[in-house]
């Protein structure tokens, strides 16, 4: 038992990453304290628990503990309205979105993506299930809402300035593509393809043709042709450098696998083909999580404050 638990804790630590309570890890630790006090597995389990709690605290501090801006502080922010946003640097915005996305993606617990877990998230008793994946989903929605609010919120904004903001987001999307941040890129593309933006024909007509061609190229990345072959190919090419995927593709794959294949075959035998195919997807997620260590971007508090203030 000591050898098995030591190997599990060392080689598959992410299996125990279940914030905020870490129930499975607490059970293992309790068992070790009772049956193997002072052993190496007990020390490893205790260190792992402290490590996870520290990482959770650091992430909360980075993203959720920012104090609301006072009116004076709002004036100090570099981006305060639609027109100021149109003058902001595309690479700065793309880098900050990538920083947030990469941090959240690295904290995703891979096995929570399995269809048997994620497909049951909406049940009343599962409100605390797969919190790390819910965080990435919330971030995706926040980026989409940020795009929509900057383009549409101001009713007094004239066509030309509004077109400048639309153009700005396309160029930010292009920067996200350069950074291999497919999560924010997908969110930006989805927002710009929405009915509320698409129906503003005069605004789109004011955007330069070369920028609109750029937008069409970005849209092609997420074409559903041949089971999203283009985006999957780009992900495989990007594993040697920092890459943040659109997690929805993996979640869809795993839910479909869970729906299509049974857990057990005739006679109660485990369906190893299903487990093998699920493992292939999970392994890709883990590989991409490791690639995020290649990013050398730090958070900008002013940008995060501005981003969090955007209305839905």
C-alpha positions in Angstrom: 0.0 0.0 0.0 2.8 2.4 0.8 4.4 1.9 -2.6 1.1 2.3 -4.4 0.2 5.5 -2.6 3.7 6.9 -2.9 3.7 6.3 -6.7 0.1 7.7 -7.0 1.0 10.9 -5.1 4.2 11.5 -7.0 3.2 10.6 -10.6 -0.5 11.6 -10.7 -0.8 14.5 -8.2 -3.5 16.2 -10.3 -5.9 13.3 -9.4 -6.1 14.9 -6.0 -6.5 18.5 -7.1 -10.2 19.1 -5.9 -10.5 22.6 -4.5 -11.6 23.8 -2.1 -12.0 20.8 0.3 -9.6 18.3 -1.4 -11.8 15.5 -0.1 -9.8 12.6 -1.7 -6.5 13.9 -0.6 -7.8 14.4 3.0 -9.0 10.8 3.0 -5.6 9.5 1.9 -3.9 11.7 4.5 -6.2 10.5 7.2 -5.5 6.9 6.3 -1.8 7.4 6.2 -1.7 9.2 9.6 -3.6 6.3 11.2 -1.9 3.4 9.5 1.6 4.7 8.4 2.4 7.6 10.7 5.7 9.4 9.9 6.0 7.5 6.6 7.2 9.1 3.3 3.7 8.8 1.7 2.2 10.7 4.7 4.8 13.5 4.3 4.2 13.6 0.5 0.4 13.8 1.0 0.8 16.6 3.6 3.1 18.6 1.3 0.8 18.1 -1.6 -2.2 19.4 0.3 -0.2 22.5 1.4 1.0 23.1 -2.1 -2.5 23.0 -3.6 -3.9 25.3 -0.9 -1.1 27.8 -1.5 -1.7 27.7 -5.3 -5.5 28.2 -4.7 -4.8 31.2 -2.4 -2.4 32.8 -4.9 -4.9 32.4 -7.8 -7.7 33.9 -5.7 -5.4 36.7 -4.8 -4.6 37.4 -8.4 -8.1 37.3 -9.9 -10.8 37.6 -7.2 -9.4 39.7 -4.4 -8.9 42.9 -6.2 -10.7 45.6 -4.3 -13.3 47.6 -6.2 -12.0 50.8 -7.9 -12.9 54.1 -6.3 -13.8 57.0 -8.6 -10.2 58.4 -8.2 -8.6 55.1 -9.1 -10.8 54.7 -12.2 -9.4 58.0 -13.5 -5.9 56.6 -13.2 -6.7 53.5 -15.4 -5.3 53.7 -18.9 -8.6 52.4 -20.4 -11.7 54.1 -19.1 -14.2 54.1 -22.1 -14.8 52.9 -25.6 -12.7 55.7 -27.3 -9.8 55.1 -24.9 -10.1 51.4 -25.6 -9.7 52.0 -29.3 -6.3 53.6 -28.6 -5.1 50.8 -26.4 -2.2 48.5 -27.5 -3.4 45.2 -29.1 -0.4 43.3 -27.8 -1.0 44.4 -24.2 -4.6 43.3 -24.2 -3.8 40.0 -25.9 -1.0 39.3 -23.4 -3.2 40.0 -20.4 -6.0 37.8 -21.7 -3.4 35.1 -22.3 -2.0 35.5 -18.8 -5.4 35.0 -17.3 -6.4 32.1 -19.6 -3.1 30.3 -19.1 -3.2 30.6 -15.3 -6.7 29.2 -15.2 -6.0 26.4 -17.8 -2.9 25.2 -15.8 -5.2 24.8 -12.8 -7.7 22.6 -14.6 -8.0 19.2 -13.1 -7.8 17.0 -16.3 -10.0 14.1 -15.1 -12.8 16.6 -14.3 -13.1 17.0 -18.1 -14.4 13.4 -18.4 -17.9 13.1 -19.8 -19.1 11.1 -16.7 -18.2 14.1 -14.6 -18.7 17.2 -16.7 -22.1 16.1 -18.2 -23.5 15.9 -14.7 -22.4 19.4 -13.6 -25.9 20.9 -13.9 -27.5 18.6 -11.3 -28.5 20.4 -8.1 -26.2 18.2 -5.9 -23.2 18.8 -8.2 -22.9 22.6 -7.8 -19.4 22.3 -6.5 -18.3 19.8 -9.2 -15.4 20.7 -11.6 -14.7 24.2 -10.2 -11.5 24.5 -12.2 -13.4 23.9 -15.5 -16.2 26.3 -14.5 -13.5 29.0 -13.9 -12.3 28.6 -17.5 -15.8 28.8 -18.8 -16.5 31.9 -16.8 -13.4 33.5 -18.2 -14.4 32.6 -21.7 -17.8 34.2 -21.2 -16.2 37.3 -19.6 -14.0 37.8 -22.7 -17.1 37.5 -24.9 -19.1 39.9 -22.8 -16.1 42.4 -22.8 -16.0 42.4 -26.6 -19.8 43.0 -26.8 -19.9 45.7 -24.1 -17.0 47.8 -25.6 -18.6 47.7 -29.0 -22.3 48.1 -28.1 -22.6 49.7 -24.6 -22.4 53.3 -25.7 -25.5 54.3 -27.6 -24.1 57.8 -28.4 -21.0 56.3 -30.1 -20.9 57.1 -33.8 -20.3 54.6 -36.6 -16.7 55.4 -37.2 -15.5 55.2 -33.6 -17.5 52.0 -33.2 -15.9 50.6 -36.2 -12.5 51.4 -34.8 -13.3 49.3 -31.7 -14.5 46.4 -33.8 -11.2 46.6 -35.8 -9.3 46.8 -32.6 -10.8 43.5 -31.4 -10.0 41.8 -34.7 -6.4 42.8 -34.3 -6.4 41.7 -30.6 -7.7 38.3 -31.9 -4.8 38.2 -34.3 -2.4 38.8 -31.5 -4.0 36.0 -29.5 -3.5 33.7 -32.5 0.2 34.7 -32.5 0.4 33.9 -28.8 -1.4 30.6 -29.4 -4.2 31.6 -27.1 -7.1 29.8 -28.8 -9.4 30.3 -25.8 -9.7 34.1 -26.0 -9.4 34.0 -29.8 -12.5 31.7 -29.9 -14.3 34.1 -27.4 -13.5 37.2 -29.6 -14.5 35.4 -32.8 -17.8 34.2 -31.2 -18.6 37.7 -30.0 -17.9 39.3 -33.4 -20.0 36.7 -35.1 -23.0 37.3 -32.8 -26.2 38.7 -34.2 -25.9 41.9 -32.2 -22.6 42.8 -33.8 -23.3 41.3 -37.2 -26.4 43.3 -37.8 -24.5 46.6 -37.6 -23.8 46.7 -41.3 -22.7 50.4 -41.4 -20.2 49.7 -38.7 -18.7 46.7 -40.4 -18.6 48.6 -43.7 -16.3 51.1 -42.1 -13.7 48.5 -41.1 -10.9 48.2 -43.7 -11.1 45.3 -46.1 -7.8 43.9 -45.1 -8.9 43.7 -41.5 -12.1 42.0 -42.5 -10.1 39.4 -44.5 -8.0 38.9 -41.4 -11.2 38.3 -39.4 -12.4 35.7 -42.0 -9.0 33.9 -41.6 -9.4 33.8 -37.8 -13.0 32.4 -38.2 -11.7 29.6 -40.4 -9.6 28.3 -37.6 -12.8 27.3 -35.7 -14.6 25.9 -38.7 -16.5 22.7 -37.8 -15.4 21.2 -41.2 -14.0 17.7 -40.7 -14.5 17.7 -36.9 -12.6 21.0 -36.4 -9.6 19.6 -38.2 -7.9 23.1 -38.6 -7.9 24.0 -34.9 -6.8 20.5 -33.8 -3.9 20.7 -36.2 -2.8 24.1 -34.9 -2.9 22.8 -31.3 -0.6 19.9 -32.2 1.8 22.3 -33.8 1.8 24.6 -30.8 2.6 22.0 -28.1 6.3 22.9 -28.3 5.6 26.5 -27.2 3.0 28.2 -25.0 -0.5 27.2 -26.0 -3.9 27.8 -24.4 -6.6 25.6 -26.1 -10.3 26.3 -26.4 -11.3 23.7 -23.7 -14.8 23.3 -25.1 -13.4 21.1 -27.9 -12.0 18.6 -25.4 -15.1 18.7 -23.3 -17.3 17.9 -26.3 -15.0 15.0 -27.3 -15.1 13.5 -23.8 -18.9 13.9 -23.4 -19.5 12.3 -26.8 -17.2 9.4 -25.9 -19.0 8.9 -22.6 -22.4 8.9 -24.4 -21.4 6.6 -27.3 -19.4 3.9 -25.4 -20.4 1.9 -22.3 -18.2 1.6 -19.3 -18.6 -2.2 -19.2 -19.0 -4.9 -21.8 -20.9 -8.2 -21.7 -20.0 -10.2 -18.6 -19.1 -7.1 -16.6 -15.7 -6.6 -18.4 -14.2 -3.1 -18.3 -14.4 -1.4 -21.7 -10.7 -0.6 -22.1 -11.2 0.8 -25.5 -13.3 3.6 -24.0 -10.7 4.2 -21.3 -7.9 4.3 -23.8 -9.6 6.9 -26.0 -10.5 9.0 -23.0 -6.8 8.8 -21.8 -5.6 10.1 -25.2 -7.7 13.2 -24.8 -6.7 13.7 -21.1 -3.0 13.3 -22.1 -3.4 16.1 -24.7 -4.8 18.4 -22.1 -1.9 17.6 -19.7 0.7 18.2 -22.5 -0.9 21.6 -23.3 -0.9 22.5 -19.6 2.8 21.8 -19.5 3.3 24.0 -22.6 1.9 27.0 -20.7 5.1 27.2 -18.6 6.7 28.7 -21.8 4.8 32.0 -21.4 6.7 34.9 -19.9 3.8 37.2 -19.2 2.9 38.9 -15.9 -0.4 40.3 -14.8 -1.3 44.0 -15.1 -3.5 45.0 -12.2 -4.9 48.0 -14.0 -6.0 45.9 -17.0 -7.5 43.2 -14.7 -9.5 45.9 -12.8 -10.8 47.4 -16.1 -11.7 43.9 -17.4 -13.6 43.0 -14.3 -15.6 46.2 -14.4 -17.1 45.5 -17.9 -20.8 45.2 -17.8 -22.5 42.1 -19.2 
